[in-house]
Amino acid sequence: MTTPETILSELIRCKTVFCEQGKPFPKDEFTKLHEVIAQRFPLVHSVLEREVTDGFTLIYRWKGGEGKPVLFMAHQDVVPASESGWKYPPFSGKIADGFVWGRGAFDMKCQLVAILQAAEVLIAQGFTPNRDVYLCFTHNEEAPDETGAKAAAKLLEEKGIRFAFAIDEGGYAFYGREFGMKKDGIFISLCEKGYADIEIEALDAGGHASTPNKDTALVRVCRAIAAIERNPPKPYKNPATTQLLSATKRSIPRCKGCGLVRRMSSNPATDALIRSTIAPTMIIASNAPNVLPSEVKANLNVRLLPGQTPEAVLAYCERTAKRTGVNMRLVKANNATKISRTSGYDYEKIKRALESALPNHLPVPGIMTGATDSRYFSGICDDIYRISPFACAKEVRDAMHGVNERISIKSLYEGISFFKTLIESF
């Protein structure tokens, strides 16, 4: 019997690993995945128009009424996985213990299946949406250069299409107790944080490690990193954080000056929602254990809240570490995406669909700390919401890109229910 979980299992067995540098692109695996999608969702492929761009990115158009079109997104590719440490092999698609296991089970072939299954069921019921519904499944979201998303956005823009809203991954379910809430929640992420890499550099004469000088280049870089670590940017108020805090406070019993910001600051996952974060990620120094480095470089990875620029954070880091004798510069930077609205017809429909599919979770406006393909569509969408409508995210999110990635079968059906309810509501 073909069920959503067995279809997801089949898709996991397609090893659509993004093209790693120096390795050939796995064309056969993506072709196989496309064949499975076509076989398992025959009504979608008989009713919807299908187009392929950039080789393997899929775009579907479900013709509807005169309403402004909407866009649902997912990506086909996954990150690599070694066999070590997995309960079941990472590309087995094993169905066991109430879960579907394997690389891509949660990130994010589950969402791809949920969207397609919702459309398949609705078509079987004779449903026609009152607006065009587009589906876009990119093929290299995990790669350094997301050419599929760029090509799809450009193609749709050239067709003159503008969407009322788009939904992509993100906005995960979370434990309400982390916030002091009376029930668990699920984020509707309104924006994505910006990104910057800051290079720290220190120069020195170098020499033999048996006769070291004080304040070597490596010591100065480490002191700069330590100073920034001790003095992170303060929480920053903007429309997204304001709505997040307000919605959360309303769900906390007797919350009057309840120290929510302080509570969130104590947890790395929630702290990242209310401030720009700075994380040291790389350092390059000597090439031998007994040689003092003449040049040391380190990288700070920055995730920026809306309203804060890369240049402002660079200036903050320079002020914080000004007595350490290092130089800093921006290597790569982009601002946060625009903040989507939390009012109006469509947002209320999204919120109600979430409440229907996950009745034990409170929808809360949030901020996406990572990046998605949806940012390339900002020029052709009025609003973009990042939502992963799966309650099991609370338990399995840490396994994304790690060992034992999985999704519960129950949550897979929650996702199908969300997209079906939302499309039906148009």
Backbone hydrogen bonds, N-H to C=O, Kabsch-Sander energy under -0.5 kcal/mol:
donor,donor_aa,acceptor,acceptor_aa,energy
3,T,1,M,-0.7
7,I,3,T,-2.4
8,L,4,P,-2.5
9,S,5,E,-2.0
10,E,6,T,-2.1
11,L,7,I,-2.3
12,I,8,L,-2.2
13,R,9,S,-1.5
14,C,11,L,-1.0
15,K,13,R,-0.8
16,T,14,C,-2.3
17,V,15,K,-1.9
18,F,78,V,-2.5
20,E,18,F,-0.9
23,K,20,E,-2.4
27,K,25,F,-2.3
29,E,26,P,-0.6
30,F,26,P,-1.6
31,T,27,K,-2.7
32,K,28,D,-2.3
33,L,29,E,-2.1
34,H,30,F,-2.4
35,E,31,T,-2.0
36,V,32,K,-2.2
37,I,33,L,-2.3
38,A,34,H,-2.2
39,Q,35,E,-2.2
40,R,36,V,-2.7
41,F,37,I,-1.5
45,H,41,F,-1.6
46,S,42,P,-0.8
46,S,43,L,-0.6
47,V,43,L,-2.0
48,L,44,V,-2.3
49,E,61,R,-2.6
51,E,59,I,-2.6
53,T,57,T,-2.5
56,F,53,T,-0.5
56,F,54,D,-1.0
57,T,53,T,-2.1
58,L,137,F,-2.3
59,I,51,E,-2.8
60,Y,135,L,-2.8
61,R,49,E,-2.3
62,W,133,V,-3.0
63,K,61,R,-0.7
65,G,129,P,-0.7
67,G,130,N,-2.4
70,V,132,D,-1.9
71,L,165,F,-1.9
72,F,134,Y,-2.5
73,M,167,I,-2.7
74,A,136,C,-1.8
76,Q,138,T,-3.4
78,V,16,T,-2.1
86,W,83,E,-1.2
92,S,89,P,-2.0
96,A,94,K,-0.7
96,A,99,F,-2.0
99,F,96,A,-2.0
100,V,407,I,-2.7
101,W,94,K,-3.0
101,W,99,F,-0.5
102,G,405,E,-2.7
103,R,90,P,-3.0
105,A,102,G,-2.2
108,M,106,F,-0.6
109,K,104,G,-2.2
110,C,104,G,-0.6
111,Q,108,M,-0.8
112,L,108,M,-1.4
113,V,109,K,-2.4
114,A,110,C,-2.5
115,I,111,Q,-2.3
116,L,112,L,-2.2
117,Q,113,V,-3.0
118,A,114,A,-2.0
119,A,115,I,-2.0
120,E,116,L,-2.7
121,V,117,Q,-2.5
122,L,118,A,-2.1
123,I,119,A,-2.5
124,A,120,E,-2.0
125,Q,121,V,-1.4
126,G,123,I,-1.8
127,F,122,L,-2.7
132,D,67,G,-0.7
133,V,62,W,-2.3
134,Y,70,V,-2.8
134,Y,132,D,-0.5
135,L,60,Y,-2.1
136,C,72,F,-2.5
137,F,58,L,-2.6
138,T,74,A,-1.7
138,T,136,C,-0.6
143,A,140,N,-0.8
146,E,144,P,-0.5
147,T,145,D,-2.2
150,K,146,E,-1.9
151,A,147,T,-2.6
152,A,148,G,-2.4
153,A,149,A,-2.6
154,K,150,K,-2.2
155,L,151,A,-2.4
156,L,152,A,-2.5
157,E,153,A,-2.2
158,E,154,K,-2.4
159,K,155,L,-1.2
160,G,157,E,-1.7
161,I,156,L,-2.1
163,F,380,I,-3.2
164,A,69,P,-3.1
165,F,69,P,-0.6
166,A,383,D,-1.5
167,I,71,L,-2.2
168,D,385,Y,-2.0
173,A,390,F,-0.6
174,F,185,G,-2.9
176,G,174,F,-0.5
178,E,175,Y,-1.5
179,F,176,G,-1.8
180,G,176,G,-0.8
181,M,176,G,-2.7
182,K,251,S,-1.6
184,D,360,N,-0.6
185,G,174,F,-2.0
186,I,362,L,-2.1
187,F,172,Y,-1.8
188,I,364,V,-2.5
189,S,187,F,-0.7
189,S,386,R,-2.1
190,L,366,G,-2.8
193,K,368,M,-2.6
194,G,304,L,-2.9
195,Y,334,N,-2.2
196,A,302,V,-2.0
197,D,332,K,-2.5
198,I,300,L,-2.7
199,E,197,D,-0.5
199,E,329,R,-2.9
200,I,298,A,-2.7
201,E,327,N,-2.9
202,A,296,V,-2.0
204,D,294,S,-2.6
207,G,292,L,-0.9
209,A,290,N,-2.3
211,T,208,H,-1.5
220,R,216,T,-2.6
221,V,217,A,-2.1
222,C,218,L,-2.3
223,R,219,V,-2.4
224,A,220,R,-2.1
225,I,221,V,-2.4
226,A,222,C,-2.5
227,A,223,R,-2.4
228,I,224,A,-2.0
229,E,225,I,-2.5
230,R,226,A,-2.1
231,N,227,A,-1.0
236,Y,274,I,-2.1
242,T,238,N,-2.8
243,Q,239,P,-1.9
244,L,240,A,-2.2
245,L,241,T,-2.7
246,S,242,T,-2.4
247,A,243,Q,-2.4
248,T,244,L,-2.0
249,K,245,L,-2.7
250,R,246,S,-1.8
251,S,247,A,-0.7
251,S,248,T,-1.0
252,I,249,K,-1.4
255,C,252,I,-1.3
256,K,254,R,-1.2
263,R,259,G,-2.3
264,M,260,L,-2.9
265,S,261,V,-2.2
266,S,262,R,-0.8
266,S,263,R,-0.8
267,N,264,M,-1.5
271,D,267,N,-3.3
272,A,268,P,-1.6
273,L,270,T,-1.3
274,I,271,D,-1.4
275,R,271,D,-0.7
277,T,303,R,-1.8
279,A,301,N,-2.6
281,T,299,N,-2.5
282,M,299,N,-1.0
284,I,297,K,-3.5
291,V,288,A,-1.3
292,L,207,G,-3.0
296,V,202,A,-2.4
297,K,284,I,-2.3
298,A,200,I,-2.3
299,N,282,M,-2.6
300,L,198,I,-2.6
301,N,279,A,-3.5
301,N,299,N,-0.5
302,V,196,A,-3.4
302,V,300,L,-0.6
303,R,277,T,-2.1
304,L,194,G,-1.4
304,L,302,V,-0.5
308,Q,305,L,-1.9
313,V,309,T,-1.8
314,L,310,P,-2.4
315,A,311,E,-2.3
316,Y,312,A,-1.9
317,C,313,V,-2.5
318,E,314,L,-2.4
319,R,315,A,-2.2
320,T,316,Y,-2.4
321,A,317,C,-1.9
322,K,319,R,-1.1
324,T,321,A,-1.7
325,G,322,K,-0.5
327,N,201,E,-2.9
329,R,199,E,-1.6
331,V,197,D,-3.2
332,K,197,D,-1.1
334,N,195,Y,-2.8
337,T,192,E,-2.0
340,S,190,L,-2.1
340,S,338,K,-0.5
348,E,344,G,-1.9
349,K,345,Y,-1.8
350,I,346,D,-2.4
351,K,347,Y,-2.7
352,R,348,E,-2.5
353,A,349,K,-2.1
354,L,350,I,-2.1
355,E,351,K,-2.3
356,S,352,R,-1.9
357,A,353,A,-2.3
358,L,354,L,-3.0
361,H,358,L,-2.0
362,L,184,D,-2.4
364,V,186,I,-2.5
366,G,188,I,-2.1
368,M,191,C,-3.0
369,T,367,I,-0.6
375,R,372,T,-1.2
376,Y,373,D,-1.9
377,F,374,S,-2.0
378,S,375,R,-1.0
380,I,377,F,-1.8
381,C,378,S,-0.7
382,D,163,F,-2.5
383,D,164,A,-0.6
385,Y,166,A,-2.9
386,R,189,S,-2.0
387,I,168,D,-2.9
387,I,385,Y,-0.7
388,S,171,G,-1.4
390,F,388,S,-2.4
393,A,390,F,-1.7
394,K,391,A,-1.5
395,E,392,C,-1.4
396,V,392,C,-2.2
397,R,393,A,-1.9
399,A,396,V,-1.7
400,M,397,R,-1.6
402,G,399,A,-2.3
405,E,402,G,-0.5
407,I,100,V,-1.8
409,I,98,G,-2.5
412,L,408,S,-2.0
413,Y,409,I,-1.9
414,E,410,K,-1.5
415,G,411,S,-2.3
416,I,412,L,-1.8
417,S,413,Y,-2.4
418,F,414,E,-2.4
419,F,415,G,-2.2
420,K,416,I,-2.5
421,T,417,S,-2.8
422,L,418,F,-2.5
423,I,419,F,-2.5
424,E,420,K,-2.5
425,S,421,T,-1.3
426,F,423,I,-1.3
